[in-house]
Amino acid sequence: MFIVIAIAALSLWGLVATVIELRRDGYRRVPTDPERAALHSSP
């Protein structure tokens, strides 16, 4: 039973840490800047 509780606690810790890191990292949709895209598309 102790192992089940330990695994559940580690899983919860990992999930919370992942959400915190994703929010801090700036993981979100950012609109494309047409001027920067034009620099890479023309040969």
N, C-alpha and C positions, 0 to 999 in steps of 0.2 A: 504493500500500500504506500510505503514511503517513496518508492521509486516512481509511482504514478503521480504523486503530489509533486515530486521534484521535477519531473518532466513537464508537468502542466505549468509549474512556476517558471521554468526556463522558456517554455513556449510563449507564455504571456510576456515575459521580459523581452524576448526577441521581437515580438510583434510591436510592443510599445516603443522599443528602441528604433525599429525600422520606421515607424510613423514619425517619430521625432526627427530622425535624420533626413527623411524625405522632405519634411517641412522646412528644416534648416538649410537643406541643400538648394532649395529653390526649384524643386521639381514641379513644374506647372506648364501649361500651354502658353507659349509666347507667340504673338503674331509675327509673321515673316516680314522683314523690312524689305520692300521692293528694291530699294537702292542697293542694298548689299547683295541681294539675289541677282541683280543685273550684272554686277561685277564678275560673278562666277559663270554666268550663262553665255556671255559673248566670248567667242574665240580670240 
